[in-house]
Amino acid sequence: MSNNSADEFFAKAPRTHAHGATENSRRRPSRTRMPSSVGYLAGAFVAALALFFGLWWMLISGGDEAPWIPAGLAASVVLLVALSAREVVMRRAWTKYLLEQGGDPSLRSSGEHNRSSSSKTRTSSVLSASARVIQKRSEEADAGSSAESHFEVFQICQEYLATTDEALKSNNLAADKRIAIKAGQERVRVLQRHHLLTWARNSSRTLTYEAQQRSRTSDKIEAANRALHCLKSAQKFYPEEADLKESSIAIREFIASVKVAHWVELAERSAFKGHYRRAIERYKDALFYLNRETVKDEIRIPGAERIAREIESLQSQLSARKNGSNERSTK
């Protein structure tokens, strides 16, 4: 009997003590584990150690003379990745923990009025605490200069809105609590929009500046496409945002100008070397990208006219060269 659990004891107790068992179960703390940074680091260390010995055994079995070098490098990479991601992982774990506290099954499983009331109060208080955390993180992101901090706040807002939507679908909330949660959702949606647009704007500016500083055409286009991807990601949530549309058009025009300038430069080099046919073909390539890509008419029309004049001039020079060679051959 001494090894029986508390639940078994109360199950065998007389009915007169059932109320005491209910009171004890009410006071029983939540079994949800709090996120632990030490546990995270310990898990990362164990994973790196397991990877080290696993690779070491595989390499030494294969006859490698220095198996500890690649095994140590692989384990070091795992530790570095885990350490760099620790802040983000722990922040999300704490957010999830705070939000899930209001949805503890032990608070919703009972049909008693007092326990239901406690669950409602706790859910509302935890959601309010989560909203305050979001507000604090929002202020920190606005005060800083990192674009990624704005994207992290946007993600936290998404998680909060998803959790509150689930809470509103249940029937455990009073009317005043529902009104409060909906008001909190509106505030968080404003923050969500602000931080996503700020992230898209700052990231696209940084990447566009990086593209302008690159020397190779392929590097310029690659960085500009990354900037365009940031804007497209934001447009999935806010497709009618005018700033996103204007920025996307500006980056597309930049990409077009890079392509056109590349082919014009190649054409000029060919013309300078006297390769008129090749120069004409490259000018035609430049004209192709100028007409295909997104370019404003006030830029596209003068550019197309200039390229057409260059092609006409090269064709005249090519004809003159042919006539001159024909005259020499007749003599």
RASULPE-V909932 format. One record per pair of residues at least 4 apart in sequence whose C-alpha atoms are under 7 Angstrom apart, sorted by the first residue. I is the first residue (numbers start at 0). J is the second residue. D is the distance in Angstrom with one decimal. If there is no record, write none. Layout:
((I	J	D) (I	J	D))
This chain:
((3	7	6.1) (3	8	6.7) (4	8	6.4) (5	9	6.3) (6	10	6.1) (7	11	6.4) (8	12	6.2) (9	20	6.4) (12	16	6.6) (16	20	6.6) (17	21	6.4) (18	22	6.3) (19	23	6.3) (20	24	6.2) (21	25	6.2) (22	26	6.4) (23	27	6.2) (33	96	6.8) (34	89	7.0) (34	92	6.2) (34	93	6.1) (35	39	6.3) (36	40	6.2) (36	89	6.8) (37	41	6.0) (38	42	6.0) (39	43	6.2) (40	44	6.1) (41	45	6.1) (42	46	6.1) (43	47	6.1) (43	78	6.4) (43	81	6.3) (44	48	6.0) (44	78	6.7) (45	49	6.0) (46	50	6.1) (47	51	6.1) (47	74	4.6) (47	77	5.9) (47	78	6.3) (48	52	6.3) (48	74	6.7) (49	53	5.9) (50	54	6.0) (50	74	6.1) (51	55	5.9) (51	70	4.8) (51	71	6.0) (51	74	5.4) (52	56	6.0) (53	57	6.3) (54	58	6.0) (54	70	5.3) (55	59	6.0) (55	66	5.3) (55	67	5.9) (55	70	5.5) (56	60	6.0) (57	61	6.3) (58	62	6.5) (58	63	5.4) (58	66	5.4) (59	63	5.2) (59	66	5.8) (66	70	6.3) (67	71	5.6) (68	72	6.2) (69	73	6.1) (70	74	6.2) (71	75	6.0) (72	76	6.2) (73	77	6.4) (74	78	6.3) (75	79	6.1) (76	80	6.1) (77	81	6.1) (78	82	6.0) (79	83	6.1) (80	84	6.1) (81	85	5.9) (84	88	6.1) (85	89	5.9) (86	90	6.0) (87	91	6.2) (88	92	6.1) (89	93	6.1) (90	94	6.2) (91	95	6.1) (92	96	6.0) (93	97	6.1) (94	98	6.2) (95	99	5.9) (96	100	6.2) (97	125	6.2) (97	129	6.8) (98	125	6.3) (98	126	6.4) (98	129	6.9) (99	103	6.4) (100	125	7.0) (101	118	6.9) (101	121	5.6) (101	122	3.8) (101	125	6.0) (102	122	6.7) (103	107	6.9) (104	108	5.8) (106	114	6.4) (106	115	6.8) (106	118	5.2) (107	115	6.4) (107	118	6.4) (109	114	6.6) (110	115	6.9) (111	115	6.3) (112	116	6.1) (113	117	6.2) (114	118	6.2) (115	119	6.3) (116	120	6.3) (117	121	6.1) (118	122	6.0) (119	123	6.2) (119	171	6.3) (119	172	5.8) (120	124	6.1) (121	125	6.0) (122	126	6.2) (123	127	6.1) (123	176	6.8) (124	128	6.2) (125	129	6.1) (126	130	6.2) (127	131	6.3) (128	132	6.3) (129	133	6.3) (130	134	6.2) (131	135	6.2) (132	136	6.2) (133	137	6.0) (133	152	7.0) (134	138	6.3) (135	139	6.3) (136	140	6.1) (136	152	6.5) (137	141	6.2) (137	152	6.3) (138	142	6.2) (139	143	6.2) (140	148	5.5) (140	149	5.7) (146	150	6.8) (146	198	5.0) (146	201	6.0) (146	202	6.1) (147	151	6.3) (147	198	6.7) (148	152	6.4) (149	153	6.3) (149	194	4.9) (149	195	6.6) (149	197	6.8) (149	198	5.4) (150	154	6.3) (150	194	6.5) (150	195	6.0) (150	198	5.8) (151	155	6.3) (152	156	6.2) (152	194	6.7) (153	157	6.3) (153	191	4.9) (153	194	5.8) (153	195	5.8) (154	158	6.4) (155	159	6.2) (156	160	6.1) (156	187	6.1) (156	191	5.7) (157	161	6.2) (158	162	6.2) (159	163	6.1) (160	164	6.0) (160	184	6.4) (161	165	6.5) (162	166	6.3) (163	167	6.1) (164	168	6.4) (165	169	6.9) (167	177	6.7) (172	176	6.0) (172	177	6.3) (173	177	6.3) (174	178	6.3) (175	179	6.3) (176	180	6.1) (177	181	6.1) (178	182	6.2) (179	183	6.2) (180	184	6.2) (181	185	6.4) (182	186	6.5) (183	187	6.2) (184	188	6.0) (185	189	6.4) (186	190	6.5) (187	191	6.0) (188	192	6.1) (189	193	6.2) (190	194	6.1) (191	195	6.1) (192	196	6.1) (193	197	6.1) (194	198	6.0) (195	199	6.2) (195	233	6.5) (196	200	6.0) (196	233	6.7) (197	201	6.0) (198	202	5.8) (199	203	5.9) (199	229	5.4) (199	230	5.5) (199	233	6.4) (200	204	6.2) (201	205	6.2) (202	206	6.1) (202	226	6.6) (202	229	7.0) (203	207	5.9) (203	226	4.2) (203	227	6.8) (203	229	6.4) (203	230	7.0) (204	208	6.1) (205	209	6.2) (206	210	6.1) (206	222	5.7) (206	223	6.3) (206	225	6.9) (206	226	5.4) (207	211	6.3) (207	222	6.7) (207	223	5.5) (207	226	6.3) (208	212	6.4) (209	213	6.5) (209	222	6.7) (210	218	6.9) (210	219	4.3) (210	220	7.0) (210	222	5.1) (210	223	5.7) (211	219	6.5) (213	218	6.2) (213	219	5.6) (215	219	6.4) (216	220	6.3) (216	257	6.8) (216	261	7.0) (217	221	6.1) (218	222	6.2) (219	223	6.2) (220	224	6.0) (220	254	5.9) (221	225	6.4) (222	226	6.4) (223	227	6.2) (223	250	6.6) (223	254	6.8) (224	228	6.1) (225	229	6.5) (226	230	6.7) (227	231	6.2) (227	247	6.1) (227	250	6.6) (228	232	6.1) (229	233	6.5) (230	234	6.2) (230	243	6.1) (230	247	6.6) (231	235	6.4) (233	237	6.3) (234	238	4.3) (234	243	6.8) (240	244	6.6) (241	245	6.2) (242	246	6.0) (243	247	6.1) (244	248	6.2) (245	249	6.2) (246	250	6.2) (247	251	6.2) (248	252	6.1) (248	293	7.0) (249	253	6.3) (250	254	6.2) (251	255	6.2) (251	293	5.9) (252	256	6.1) (252	293	5.7) (252	294	5.2) (253	257	6.2) (254	258	6.4) (255	259	6.1) (255	288	6.6) (255	289	6.5) (255	292	5.7) (255	293	6.9) (256	260	5.9) (257	261	6.1) (258	262	6.5) (258	288	6.8) (259	263	6.1) (259	285	4.6) (259	288	6.1) (259	289	6.2) (260	264	6.0) (261	265	6.4) (262	266	6.1) (262	281	5.7) (262	282	6.5) (262	284	6.5) (262	285	5.1) (263	267	6.1) (263	281	6.8) (263	282	5.9) (263	285	6.0) (264	268	6.3) (265	269	6.3) (265	281	6.7) (266	270	6.1) (266	278	4.2) (266	279	6.9) (266	281	5.1) (266	282	5.7) (267	271	6.1) (267	278	6.7) (268	272	6.3) (269	273	6.3) (269	274	5.0) (269	275	6.6) (269	277	6.3) (269	278	5.0) (270	274	5.4) (270	275	5.3) (270	278	5.4) (274	278	6.2) (275	279	6.1) (275	313	6.0) (275	317	6.4) (276	280	6.4) (277	281	6.3) (278	282	6.1) (279	283	6.2) (279	310	5.6) (279	313	6.8) (280	284	6.4) (281	285	6.3) (282	286	6.2) (282	306	6.4) (282	310	6.8) (283	287	6.1) (284	288	6.5) (285	289	6.1) (286	290	6.2) (286	303	6.3) (286	306	6.9) (287	291	6.1) (288	292	5.7) (289	299	6.4) (294	298	6.7) (294	299	5.9) (295	299	5.9) (296	300	5.6) (297	301	6.9) (298	302	6.2) (299	303	6.0) (300	304	6.2) (301	305	6.2) (302	306	6.3) (303	307	6.1) (304	308	6.2) (305	309	6.3) (306	310	6.2) (307	311	6.2) (308	312	6.1) (309	313	6.2) (310	314	6.1) (311	315	6.2) (312	316	6.3) (313	317	6.0) (314	318	6.1) (315	319	6.1) (316	320	6.1) (317	321	6.3) (318	322	6.2) (319	323	6.1) (320	324	6.2) (321	325	6.2) (322	326	6.2) (323	327	6.3) (324	328	6.2) (325	329	6.3) (326	330	6.4))
